[in-house]
Amino acid sequence: MWTRMGIWCLLGAFFVWLFSGISNFMQADNFWVGLTLSRVLGDYAESVVGFIPLAVVENVLYFLVFELPLYGFVLGLGTLFLVIGMFLKVKT
């Protein structure tokens, strides 16, 4: 199950990267250009960053939410799921 989720996340990251790259290359101003997690979360992005009041955690969350492209976040999540799936054996 973890491996399957990792593969789907990696495929999703590839397609988001592809559409973002095509839109950026065409210099189009649409949803895919500059897509970050903050654009997906909308008004809740500030509350996600301020959820834990530690400065180090806030800096990391600020980078993940506001600066890292969405395909980078999903790529990291898919890689994490894939690694977990390689080491965990879940009986289905």
Secondary structure, DSSP 8 states (H G I E B T S, - for coil): -HHHHHHHHHHHHHHHHHHHHHHHHTT--STTTT-BHHHHHGGGHHHHHTTS--HHHHHHHHIIIIISBHHHHHHHHHHHHHHHHHH-----
